[in-house]
């Protein structure tokens, strides 16, 4: 006959097996804990554009990136000052305006820095992309969030050749081929074309026209790592200037990223009392 104490011990053991959570499980986690294996790798952290006292969201975003806010661009003109002429495709370096606005353009597409996308999503600076298929074919999706911000994707050839070395037929293959590729990937055929290295001839104009291009767009200034390179002798920005920059990485920029280069470019624009407008609103 079992003793009363033995019966009580046996009952307690049975009850402990019936209570949820009491069973020993080496793989079970305590509530609120995360194992090292389950934790996701940390992503780069962009500045947090939280508003301070008296700040607008736009002001807070600029200051989070170490900038003072650029003036808001003026209302786009009802009649575009760079209206396209009929006939031959025009070649444009700047837009005839009086407002102190300039236009940013980024070429090629080799560097695909996620921080650049975050910065542009915060700052909403308008710019135009002239993309080469050989540089972007390993990452078409990178440019879609930038396009979603209202930034147009334009034509910069399939393979980035010197067009002066090509026949008109070969130039058409480069330009028309990229028109089709960009329309397939991004939904809209480009309106503008930029020849690699800025090299073009009359065969380029004829080829561009046959491909449905409205204008050949060149530039007045080129953004280097720290400063602008000017075509004019006065070394100044002028209203309506088109500025060339590139999607390039630290290897080409001597340790500087495309994001850092662009922040420097925006400071140079602000120092001269300009702001940035959307090229498509003027051409």
Steps between C-alpha positions, in 0.01 A plus 500: 500500500628836399553762767312827486823690425583274205154556350538875531843494329365289214204738448730802494719339233201426278369858533840649408490315169154639422579870563588681169855635475645285772658238276871539443582602137858609429397661170216708646560875535394713791242764409665817367837339419663470157772254421811614314414270208150646463599865506512674159818678391485868577441727197677833452316764696411821317446826687171530685313807369305568820367851532642737754311796649370723222635276220305372203547141394699622197732710717550212741586264213766734362657561839506129576728466197721789609350755261310822528181476294519607138230746396196328355512513119263745333174387346579341162430735209177446308695531175826309511788739419698220338216407266622259234532626146360308208743327269850409617544379858632797703820480704455662842755602764282733706144629514415869438353607836539795738423310820804391697445131432734231373433143390673187633574201281667168591660278236584132441366310805797284599484584873179405678535645850190432718585805710457720191144374461424571868645848470292586194186357660559733796605813309285466186759675284394470133753356256520319167669163440680423173556124521718258303378142480846349543523678837150427632411153369611338826265720701207649309286509816737738679380793289126436534460666845683803359266503201202472738606833651431664162853487361509419129715223352664599172722341234881470520551214245522127546877465545644856542708520181661807341233573240746691281659164417168346388295520182150641514359147485715390793397810696137414436560153643643654818231764543191314377607185683518690827166669431338157479684363802412794726137502386476129585658540844354833611178535303574820310720562194757775569453847356864608529834355399851573628792380286786338693787743566282773343619388154247535219475591133225549246465124465422495874221752454355303212524173694344655809211640298434162339481348851240749622734723703383860553830659607869425549583626850857598587615706802672818622666373819642167614504398865838374611565354844502829690433777248331586174691523172365786290494546124468877520801709593330680789479179707141562607162338473249674275119474500390195306835318507500122467743325738652159430576250778542122494383192685852411613643334808789545740751339261443767235446780752815439706313372802201734470156350440246624247285607794778711653584649161137600448480664842808705409342590165185625674715717727677651199164579340373662819818704547432673169137572582336243274249223541421187297206461262372209291639498146186343351297799624709733281570293185 
